Amino acid sequence: MDYIAVNKIAWGKRTKIHVESESYDLPAFLASKSSLNPFN
């Protein structure tokens, strides 16, 4: 079994769900804006 190929297919399926989610600000991410908050 080609575990790397299986893993790539699995991640490809998950990526589509995340890209289409309204939970992520994809335009901001593509504009290189960080969603990370400072840690104090």
mmCIF file of the N, C-alpha and C atoms, coordinates in Angstrom:
data_MODEL
# 
_entry.id   MODEL 
# 
loop_
_atom_site.group_PDB 
_atom_site.id 
_atom_site.type_symbol 
_atom_site.label_atom_id 
_atom_site.label_alt_id 
_atom_site.label_comp_id 
_atom_site.label_asym_id 
_atom_site.label_entity_id 
_atom_site.label_seq_id 
_atom_site.pdbx_PDB_ins_code 
_atom_site.Cartn_x 
_atom_site.Cartn_y 
_atom_site.Cartn_z 
_atom_site.occupancy 
_atom_site.B_iso_or_equiv 
_atom_site.pdbx_formal_charge 
_atom_site.auth_seq_id 
_atom_site.auth_comp_id 
_atom_site.auth_asym_id 
_atom_site.auth_atom_id 
_atom_site.pdbx_PDB_model_num 
ATOM 1   N N  . MET A 1 1  ? 0.841   -1.176 0.000  1.00 0.00 ? 1  MET A N  1 
ATOM 2   C CA . MET A 1 1  ? 0.000   0.000  0.000  1.00 0.00 ? 1  MET A CA 1 
ATOM 3   C C  . MET A 1 1  ? 0.888   1.243  0.000  1.00 0.00 ? 1  MET A C  1 
ATOM 4   N N  . ASP A 1 2  ? 0.520   2.224  -0.817 1.00 0.00 ? 2  ASP A N  1 
ATOM 5   C CA . ASP A 1 2  ? 1.266   3.488  -0.900 1.00 0.00 ? 2  ASP A CA 1 
ATOM 6   C C  . ASP A 1 2  ? 0.655   4.481  0.094  1.00 0.00 ? 2  ASP A C  1 
ATOM 7   N N  . TYR A 1 3  ? 1.187   4.489  1.304  1.00 0.00 ? 3  TYR A N  1 
ATOM 8   C CA . TYR A 1 3  ? 0.624   5.310  2.371  1.00 0.00 ? 3  TYR A CA 1 
ATOM 9   C C  . TYR A 1 3  ? 0.731   6.802  2.080  1.00 0.00 ? 3  TYR A C  1 
ATOM 10  N N  . ILE A 1 4  ? 1.754   7.218  1.386  1.00 0.00 ? 4  ILE A N  1 
ATOM 11  C CA . ILE A 1 4  ? 1.903   8.633  1.041  1.00 0.00 ? 4  ILE A CA 1 
ATOM 12  C C  . ILE A 1 4  ? 0.788   9.057  0.085  1.00 0.00 ? 4  ILE A C  1 
ATOM 13  N N  . ALA A 1 5  ? 0.506   8.253  -0.909 1.00 0.00 ? 5  ALA A N  1 
ATOM 14  C CA . ALA A 1 5  ? -0.574  8.560  -1.851 1.00 0.00 ? 5  ALA A CA 1 
ATOM 15  C C  . ALA A 1 5  ? -1.923  8.581  -1.139 1.00 0.00 ? 5  ALA A C  1 
ATOM 16  N N  . VAL A 1 6  ? -2.157  7.618  -0.258 1.00 0.00 ? 6  VAL A N  1 
ATOM 17  C CA . VAL A 1 6  ? -3.411  7.576  0.500  1.00 0.00 ? 6  VAL A CA 1 
ATOM 18  C C  . VAL A 1 6  ? -3.550  8.825  1.358  1.00 0.00 ? 6  VAL A C  1 
ATOM 19  N N  . ASN A 1 7  ? -2.469  9.239  1.996  1.00 0.00 ? 7  ASN A N  1 
ATOM 20  C CA . ASN A 1 7  ? -2.473  10.442 2.833  1.00 0.00 ? 7  ASN A CA 1 
ATOM 21  C C  . ASN A 1 7  ? -2.767  11.683 1.992  1.00 0.00 ? 7  ASN A C  1 
ATOM 22  N N  . LYS A 1 8  ? -2.160  11.799 0.823  1.00 0.00 ? 8  LYS A N  1 
ATOM 23  C CA . LYS A 1 8  ? -2.398  12.955 -0.048 1.00 0.00 ? 8  LYS A CA 1 
ATOM 24  C C  . LYS A 1 8  ? -3.855  13.023 -0.484 1.00 0.00 ? 8  LYS A C  1 
ATOM 25  N N  . ILE A 1 9  ? -4.439  11.890 -0.799 1.00 0.00 ? 9  ILE A N  1 
ATOM 26  C CA . ILE A 1 9  ? -5.849  11.859 -1.193 1.00 0.00 ? 9  ILE A CA 1 
ATOM 27  C C  . ILE A 1 9  ? -6.738  12.307 -0.030 1.00 0.00 ? 9  ILE A C  1 
ATOM 28  N N  . ALA A 1 10 ? -6.432  11.822 1.162  1.00 0.00 ? 10 ALA A N  1 
ATOM 29  C CA . ALA A 1 10 ? -7.222  12.188 2.338  1.00 0.00 ? 10 ALA A CA 1 
ATOM 30  C C  . ALA A 1 10 ? -7.140  13.683 2.606  1.00 0.00 ? 10 ALA A C  1 
ATOM 31  N N  . TRP A 1 11 ? -5.934  14.256 2.522  1.00 0.00 ? 11 TRP A N  1 
ATOM 32  C CA . TRP A 1 11 ? -5.772  15.693 2.750  1.00 0.00 ? 11 TRP A CA 1 
ATOM 33  C C  . TRP A 1 11 ? -6.452  16.495 1.646  1.00 0.00 ? 11 TRP A C  1 
ATOM 34  N N  . GLY A 1 12 ? -6.414  16.007 0.433  1.00 0.00 ? 12 GLY A N  1 
ATOM 35  C CA . GLY A 1 12 ? -7.093  16.685 -0.672 1.00 0.00 ? 12 GLY A CA 1 
ATOM 36  C C  . GLY A 1 12 ? -8.592  16.796 -0.428 1.00 0.00 ? 12 GLY A C  1 
ATOM 37  N N  . LYS A 1 13 ? -9.188  15.766 0.119  1.00 0.00 ? 13 LYS A N  1 
ATOM 38  C CA . LYS A 1 13 ? -10.621 15.783 0.430  1.00 0.00 ? 13 LYS A CA 1 
ATOM 39  C C  . LYS A 1 13 ? -10.921 16.764 1.562  1.00 0.00 ? 13 LYS A C  1 
ATOM 40  N N  . ARG A 1 14 ? -10.060 16.810 2.563  1.00 0.00 ? 14 ARG A N  1 
ATOM 41  C CA . ARG A 1 14 ? -10.269 17.730 3.689  1.00 0.00 ? 14 ARG A CA 1 
ATOM 42  C C  . ARG A 1 14 ? -10.068 19.183 3.261  1.00 0.00 ? 14 ARG A C  1 
ATOM 43  N N  . THR A 1 15 ? -9.128  19.422 2.384  1.00 0.00 ? 15 THR A N  1 
ATOM 44  C CA . THR A 1 15 ? -8.835  20.786 1.943  1.00 0.00 ? 15 THR A CA 1 
ATOM 45  C C  . THR A 1 15 ? -10.058 21.431 1.322  1.00 0.00 ? 15 THR A C  1 
ATOM 46  N N  . LYS A 1 16 ? -10.778 20.706 0.483  1.00 0.00 ? 16 LYS A N  1 
ATOM 47  C CA . LYS A 1 16 ? -11.975 21.235 -0.168 1.00 0.00 ? 16 LYS A CA 1 
ATOM 48  C C  . LYS A 1 16 ? -12.994 21.700 0.872  1.00 0.00 ? 16 LYS A C  1 
ATOM 49  N N  . ILE A 1 17 ? -13.178 20.936 1.930  1.00 0.00 ? 17 ILE A N  1 
ATOM 50  C CA . ILE A 1 17 ? -14.123 21.299 2.991  1.00 0.00 ? 17 ILE A CA 1 
ATOM 51  C C  . ILE A 1 17 ? -13.682 22.595 3.668  1.00 0.00 ? 17 ILE A C  1 
ATOM 52  N N  . HIS A 1 18 ? -12.400 22.718 3.970  1.00 0.00 ? 18 HIS A N  1 
ATOM 53  C CA . HIS A 1 18 ? -11.894 23.899 4.659  1.00 0.00 ? 18 HIS A CA 1 
ATOM 54  C C  . HIS A 1 18 ? -11.932 25.140 3.766  1.00 0.00 ? 18 HIS A C  1 
ATOM 55  N N  . VAL A 1 19 ? -11.597 24.987 2.507  1.00 0.00 ? 19 VAL A N  1 
ATOM 56  C CA . VAL A 1 19 ? -11.590 26.128 1.581  1.00 0.00 ? 19 VAL A CA 1 
ATOM 57  C C  . VAL A 1 19 ? -12.991 26.700 1.418  1.00 0.00 ? 19 VAL A C  1 
ATOM 58  N N  . GLU A 1 20 ? -13.983 25.840 1.404  1.00 0.00 ? 20 GLU A N  1 
ATOM 59  C CA . GLU A 1 20 ? -15.368 26.282 1.211  1.00 0.00 ? 20 GLU A CA 1 
ATOM 60  C C  . GLU A 1 20 ? -16.034 26.744 2.506  1.00 0.00 ? 20 GLU A C  1 
ATOM 61  N N  . SER A 1 21 ? -15.376 26.562 3.641  1.00 0.00 ? 21 SER A N  1 
ATOM 62  C CA . SER A 1 21 ? -15.950 26.923 4.930  1.00 0.00 ? 21 SER A CA 1 
ATOM 63  C C  . SER A 1 21 ? -15.959 28.435 5.123  1.00 0.00 ? 21 SER A C  1 
ATOM 64  N N  . GLU A 1 22 ? -17.031 28.928 5.714  1.00 0.00 ? 22 GLU A N  1 
ATOM 65  C CA . GLU A 1 22 ? -17.107 30.354 6.047  1.00 0.00 ? 22 GLU A CA 1 
ATOM 66  C C  . GLU A 1 22 ? -16.349 30.663 7.341  1.00 0.00 ? 22 GLU A C  1 
ATOM 67  N N  . SER A 1 23 ? -15.840 29.629 8.010  1.00 0.00 ? 23 SER A N  1 
ATOM 68  C CA . SER A 1 23 ? -15.109 29.821 9.257  1.00 0.00 ? 23 SER A CA 1 
ATOM 69  C C  . SER A 1 23 ? -13.729 30.426 9.039  1.00 0.00 ? 23 SER A C  1 
ATOM 70  N N  . TYR A 1 24 ? -13.233 30.336 7.814  1.00 0.00 ? 24 TYR A N  1 
ATOM 71  C CA . TYR A 1 24 ? -11.907 30.828 7.498  1.00 0.00 ? 24 TYR A CA 1 
ATOM 72  C C  . TYR A 1 24 ? -12.013 32.087 6.646  1.00 0.00 ? 24 TYR A C  1 
ATOM 73  N N  . ASP A 1 25 ? -11.132 33.027 6.874  1.00 0.00 ? 25 ASP A N  1 
ATOM 74  C CA . ASP A 1 25 ? -11.081 34.243 6.062  1.00 0.00 ? 25 ASP A CA 1 
ATOM 75  C C  . ASP A 1 25 ? -10.061 34.007 4.953  1.00 0.00 ? 25 ASP A C  1 
ATOM 76  N N  . LEU A 1 26 ? -10.460 33.248 3.948  1.00 0.00 ? 26 LEU A N  1 
ATOM 77  C CA . LEU A 1 26 ? -9.550  32.857 2.871  1.00 0.00 ? 26 LEU A CA 1 
ATOM 78  C C  . LEU A 1 26 ? -8.946  34.059 2.146  1.00 0.00 ? 26 LEU A C  1 
ATOM 79  N N  . PRO A 1 27 ? -9.727  35.109 1.808  1.00 0.00 ? 27 PRO A N  1 
ATOM 80  C CA . PRO A 1 27 ? -9.117  36.263 1.137  1.00 0.00 ? 27 PRO A CA 1 
ATOM 81  C C  . PRO A 1 27 ? -7.994  36.902 1.974  1.00 0.00 ? 27 PRO A C  1 
ATOM 82  N N  . ALA A 1 28 ? -8.192  37.007 3.280  1.00 0.00 ? 28 ALA A N  1 
ATOM 83  C CA . ALA A 1 28 ? -7.148  37.578 4.138  1.00 0.00 ? 28 ALA A CA 1 
ATOM 84  C C  . ALA A 1 28 ? -5.918  36.679 4.169  1.00 0.00 ? 28 ALA A C  1 
ATOM 85  N N  . PHE A 1 29 ? -6.136  35.380 4.246  1.00 0.00 ? 29 PHE A N  1 
ATOM 86  C CA . PHE A 1 29 ? -5.018  34.434 4.244  1.00 0.00 ? 29 PHE A CA 1 
ATOM 87  C C  . PHE A 1 29 ? -4.225  34.558 2.947  1.00 0.00 ? 29 PHE A C  1 
ATOM 88  N N  . LEU A 1 30 ? -4.936  34.620 1.821  1.00 0.00 ? 30 LEU A N  1 
ATOM 89  C CA . LEU A 1 30 ? -4.253  34.739 0.532  1.00 0.00 ? 30 LEU A CA 1 
ATOM 90  C C  . LEU A 1 30 ? -3.520  36.070 0.390  1.00 0.00 ? 30 LEU A C  1 
ATOM 91  N N  . ALA A 1 31 ? -3.951  37.077 1.155  1.00 0.00 ? 31 ALA A N  1 
ATOM 92  C CA . ALA A 1 31 ? -3.276  38.375 1.159  1.00 0.00 ? 31 ALA A CA 1 
ATOM 93  C C  . ALA A 1 31 ? -2.156  38.417 2.196  1.00 0.00 ? 31 ALA A C  1 
ATOM 94  N N  . SER A 1 32 ? -1.791  37.243 2.726  1.00 0.00 ? 32 SER A N  1 
ATOM 95  C CA . SER A 1 32 ? -0.688  37.078 3.691  1.00 0.00 ? 32 SER A CA 1 
ATOM 96  C C  . SER A 1 32 ? -0.963  37.693 5.051  1.00 0.00 ? 32 SER A C  1 
ATOM 97  N N  . LYS A 1 33 ? -2.228  37.840 5.416  1.00 0.00 ? 33 LYS A N  1 
ATOM 98  C CA . LYS A 1 33 ? -2.542  38.338 6.750  1.00 0.00 ? 33 LYS A CA 1 
ATOM 99  C C  . LYS A 1 33 ? -2.537  37.167 7.719  1.00 0.00 ? 33 LYS A C  1 
ATOM 100 N N  . SER A 1 34 ? -2.011  37.382 8.893  1.00 0.00 ? 34 SER A N  1 
ATOM 101 C CA . SER A 1 34 ? -1.893  36.322 9.891  1.00 0.00 ? 34 SER A CA 1 
ATOM 102 C C  . SER A 1 34 ? -3.152  36.253 10.754 1.00 0.00 ? 34 SER A C  1 
ATOM 103 N N  . SER A 1 35 ? -3.577  35.065 11.046 1.00 0.00 ? 35 SER A N  1 
ATOM 104 C CA . SER A 1 35 ? -4.701  34.870 11.962 1.00 0.00 ? 35 SER A CA 1 
ATOM 105 C C  . SER A 1 35 ? -4.210  34.520 13.368 1.00 0.00 ? 35 SER A C  1 
ATOM 106 N N  . LEU A 1 36 ? -2.899  34.545 13.555 1.00 0.00 ? 36 LEU A N  1 
ATOM 107 C CA . LEU A 1 36 ? -2.327  34.220 14.849 1.00 0.00 ? 36 LEU A CA 1 
ATOM 108 C C  . LEU A 1 36 ? -2.368  35.431 15.763 1.00 0.00 ? 36 LEU A C  1 
ATOM 109 N N  . ASN A 1 37 ? -2.685  35.202 16.999 1.00 0.00 ? 37 ASN A N  1 
ATOM 110 C CA . ASN A 1 37 ? -2.716  36.262 18.001 1.00 0.00 ? 37 ASN A CA 1 
ATOM 111 C C  . ASN A 1 37 ? -1.440  36.195 18.828 1.00 0.00 ? 37 ASN A C  1 
ATOM 112 N N  . PRO A 1 38 ? -0.978  37.352 19.334 1.00 0.00 ? 38 PRO A N  1 
ATOM 113 C CA . PRO A 1 38 ? 0.224   37.330 20.160 1.00 0.00 ? 38 PRO A CA 1 
ATOM 114 C C  . PRO A 1 38 ? -0.001  36.509 21.427 1.00 0.00 ? 38 PRO A C  1 
ATOM 115 N N  . PHE A 1 39 ? 1.035   35.849 21.865 1.00 0.00 ? 39 PHE A N  1 
ATOM 116 C CA . PHE A 1 39 ? 0.977   35.043 23.083 1.00 0.00 ? 39 PHE A CA 1 
ATOM 117 C C  . PHE A 1 39 ? 1.660   35.822 24.182 1.00 0.00 ? 39 PHE A C  1 
ATOM 118 N N  . ASN A 1 40 ? 0.925   36.053 25.250 1.00 0.00 ? 40 ASN A N  1 
ATOM 119 C CA . ASN A 1 40 ? 1.488   36.832 26.371 1.00 0.00 ? 40 ASN A CA 1 
ATOM 120 C C  . ASN A 1 40 ? 1.731   35.946 27.557 1.00 0.00 ? 40 ASN A C  1 
# 
